[in-house]
């Protein structure tokens, strides 16, 4: 077991840090000092491991046990008894353990019970990196693959690049479109293989890929039954129950996000109608069997930005007018449109002003030729992408 301990510690020690994550590190430290346990989630390949290494270095923690179950190729840690034996060996060698980091721990039997036993000991701070576990009263901290779009000046070429490849750290080091596409496709396949096909024992892989590809091209709010019928119309022969499972697997792996409708007329969420957004636009593009419209990608991008800042985000409607987003916890109405003439922009402003509430209203112009646009018209903030805030 000492060999496994050293293997894990060496893996973390040699893992690169890709970028500065000060804000997330501060949030981790605050929550960990208060609750003694945190669960960190996020799509695979966002380098959660890198953030853990950065956290340990910046907080000057040296007495930690790091266990990544994917490094345990011999299945040494099968259950809680094996784990506590390993912990004992670690403490005998290093004399003290302050933090326990558990990553991808799906192979350990009764893992939730093990975590609760560690928590009850009150000796350790516990960090869990895994999408498929929920600890009561412990709010998850999700890592997002996002770009800072507020108050930045991007050129049209910059925006087109982001909408095509998005923002994975490795992509930035590649300046060849062929290799970027190859790399993204490789990442996509590894995520699906490791987090869905293997985790959930998927047998008919082609149906899974066909379903995701259809969702990647879709830009409608539909019920799950309507979406299933939509897919069946494409000659994808998949049972409703299987399709519902696939959706759950994709959401659990943090590859997809559900966004429900909020009906202002009745002032409540309509959870039977949902739109799906991908947490990574580059990966969404690799799933699609045809080019995705830029308006769909811009809307997805803005949703990805909103979920990093707000808790309650909905698509929304007011009578017969369908709009883009309602940030319920901040009472912000956001509509995205690709109009380019002042006359058409004012028509969209008038639609927004049919909402009686004196809450914040934003019209975002998604047309890339207007990325630096900024104006207030009849109390509605009208902005291009660079000025969105």
N, C-alpha and C positions, 0 to 999 in steps of 0.2 A: 504493500500500500504506500510505502514511502516513495517508491518509484513513481506511482501515479500522482502523488502530491507534488513532487518535483517537476513532473511533466507539465502539470497545470500551471505551476508558478512560472516556469520558463516560458510557456506559451504566452502568458499575460505580460511578462517582462519584455518579450521581444515583439509584442504587438504594436504597430505604429499608431500614433495619434495624428489624425487627419486634419483636424481643425480645432479652433478654440470654442469650447462650449461652456463658457463662464456662467451664463444665466442658468443653464440646466444644472450645472454643478452646484450652484448656490441653492437652487430649489431642492436638489437631492439632499444636500447637507442639512438644510433646515428641517425637512421632513424626517430624515433619519434621526436627527437629534431629538425630535419630538416623539415620534412613534416607534423608533427602533427597528422598523421594518418597512421596506418599500418594494413595490413590484414595478419593474421597468419593462415596457412592452414596445413593440414597433416592428415594422416589416423587416424581414431578414435583409442583410447587406447594408444596413444603415450604421454599422459599426458600433453597436451597443458595447462591445468589448473595449473599443477604443475609449469610449466615454468613461467606462469603469476604471480603466488604467489612468486616465486623466484625473478622475475624481480622487483616486488613492494618492496620486502624486501631489495634487494641489492641497489636499487635506493632511498630507504628511503621515498617512497611515502605512505602516510597514508590517504590522502583525495581522495579516489577513489570510484566511483560507479561501482559495479560489478553486471551484470545482465546475468544470464544463463537461457535462455528461457525454458530449460528442467526442471527447478525448479518451473516454473510458472504453477502448475498443475490446477489452477482455471482459467487459461487464463485471468489473470488480465490486462495484457498489450496487447491490441488488435491492437492499431494503434499509430501514432505519438502523438495524443492528450493525450492518456493514459501515454505514456512514459514521456512526458514533465511534466505532473502532478506528476509522481513519482520522476522525477529529482528535481522538486520544493520542494517536501517533504524532500528529502535527504538534500538539501542545507539549508532548514530551520532548520533541526536538527543538521547538522554538520558544518554549516556556510560557507563551501567552498568545491568545487569539482575541482580537478585538472585533473584527468584522468577518462575516461569512458571506461569500458571494457564490450563489448557485445559478448556473446558466444551463438552459436547455435540459432540464432535469426530468424529462418525461419517462425515462426508463426505470427510475427508482420507484419501487413499490410503495404505495401509501405515502406519496411525497407530501401531500398537504398535512397529514398527521405529523410527519417528521418536522416540517416547518413550524407547526404549532408547538411541538415539544421544545424546539430550539428557542422559540420566542418566550415560552414560559420560564425558561431558565434565567432570563433577564441578564445574561452574561455577555450577549453578543448583539451587535447591530447586524441586521440581515438584509442583504440585497438579492433580489430574485430577478433574473432576466429570462422571462418566458412568457409567451402569449397565452398559454392555455391554463392559467391558474388564477383563481380569485381568492384573496384573503379578506375575510369580513372586516369591515371598518377601515380597510387600508385602500386608499384611492390610488389607482394606477398612474404612473407617470409615463406617458407615451412619447417616444421619440419620433419626430416627423422629418421627412426629407423635404425641406422647404427652401425657397429662396426669399430673401428679404426684399419684397417688392415695394415697400413704402419708401418714399423720399429718395429713390435712386433714379439715375438717368441711364436707361438702357437704350441702345440703338435698335432699329428694326431687326438687324441681323442677330443681336443678342436675344431678342424675344423669340425669334424663329428657332434659334438654337435651343433655348429652354423648352419651347413647346414640343420640340422633336425629341430631345434627349433627356430633359429635366436636369437633375442636380446630384446624381450619385458622385461621390468624391473621385472615383477612378476615371469617370467619363471626362473630367476636366483635364486629365493628363493626356488625352488622346485627341489628335487633331486631324484624324482621318475618318470620314463618314463610314467607310466599310468596316473598320475596326470598332467604331462606336456601336454600330448596329450588331455586329457579331458579339461584342461584349455584353450588350444589353440582353440579347437573346439567350446568352449563356446564363446570365444572372436570373432571368425569368424562369428558365428551365430548372435551375437549381432550387429556387424558391418553391416552385410547384412540387418538385420531387421530394425535397426534404420536409417541407412544412405541410403538405397536403397529401400527396400520393403515399408517402411512407407513413406519416402520422395517422392517416385515416383509412389506410389499406384500400385505396381506390383501385378497382379492377379494370374499369373501362376508361382508360386514360383519354382516348380520343373524344369521348363525350364531354369530359371535363374541359378540354381545350376548346372544343366547339362552343360550349356554353359561355366560357370566359370571352371568347372572341366576339360573340354576339353582344354581350354586355358592353364590351369595349366600344362598340360602334353606336350604342344606344344613347339617346339624349332625351328620354321621356320619363315622366312619373307614371309608373304602372303598378298595379297590384301584382303579387307574385304569380297569380293564376294568369293574368294578362301577359306577363312577361314569358311565362311558360308557353302559352299559346303562340306568342310571337316567335319563340325559338322553334316550336314544332312546325310553324309555317316555313321555316328554312330547311325542312326535312331532317332536323336533328331529332332522332327518335329517343327521347329521354323521358322517364316517368317523372311526374310532378314531385313525388317524395324525394327521389334522387336529386332532382334539380334544386329543391329547397335545401337539401344537405350540402350540395356544392356551394351554394351561396353562403351558408353558415361557415363552411370551412374557409372560404376566401375572406370573410369578415374576421374570423378568429385569427387568421394569419396576418391580419392588418394590411392585406393587399387591396381590399375594398372597404368603403365606408357607405353606410346607409344614410340617406337624407330624406326625411319625411316631409309631407306638406303641412303647412299651418294655414288654416282658413280664418282670415280676419273677421269674416261675417259672423262666425259662431265662436270665435276666440278659443280655438282648440286645435291640437294636432290631429291630423288624419293619418293614422298609422297603417292604413290599408293601401296607401299610395306612396311609392318610394322611388327615388332615383339613386343610382349607384355612381360613386366617384372613386377613381383609382388613387391610391396614395402616391403613385409614381407615374408621371405622364409618359416617360420614356418606355416603361414597361407596358402601359396601356397601348401605346403605338405598336409595340412588337406583337401584341395579341391580335390586333385588328387585321382583317384580310383585305382591307382597302384603306386609303388615306382618310384619317379622321378630320372633320371640319375644324378649322382653327377656333371657331366660336365655342365648340364643345370643349376644346382643350383649355381655352382661356377661362371658361366657367369652372372647369375642374381645378385649374390653378388657383383661382380666387377662393374656392371652397377650401383647398388645402391650406391656404393662408389663414382663413377664418378659424379653422379648427385648432390652430396653434394659439389663438388668443381668447376664444369664446367657448362657452359650454353648450348653449342651446341654439343650434343653427338649423333652419328649415328652408326648404323651398316654400313659396307662399302664394296665395291667391286672395284677391279681393273682388268678390262678385265674379264677373266674367273675365277680369284681367289677371293673367298669370305673370308673376314676376320671378326674380331670381332667388334672393335670399332674405330671410327675416332673422336677425340676431335677437332672439327673444329676451335674453338676459340683459341686453343693453338697449332694446327698442330701436334698432337700426334697420332701415329698409334699404336693400341694395338691389339695383336692377342693372343688368348687363345688356348692352345693345351695340350693334355694329354700324349705326347710322353715322354719316359724315357731314350732312348739311345742317345748318343751324335750324332750318324749318323743321326737319325731321326730329332733331334733338329736342326742340321745344314741344313737339307732340308727345314725346316720351316723358318729358317733365310734367306735362298736363295730366298724363295718366297717373304719375306718382302723386300728384297733388289732389287726386280724387280721394286719397286716404285722408280722413279728417284729422287724425291724430297729429299733434305738433311734435312729432318725433323726428330724429335725424333721417334724412333721405339722401341717398347717393346714387347717381347714375354713372356707371363706368362704361366708357367707350372702348370696346374691344378691338376696334379697327387699328391695326398696327401703324397706320399712317398718322394716327392721332394720339400716340403714346404720351406726348408731353402736354396734352390739352388740360386746361384747368379754368373753370369758370363757375360762378354761382348764378343760377337762373331761377327766379321765383322761389328762393329759399331751398332749392335743391342743389346740392353740390354735384357738379358735372365734371368728371375727370377722365383723363386717359390713364393707362395702366401705371405709368411712372409716378403719377400724383395720387394714386389711390392710397388712402390711409384710414 
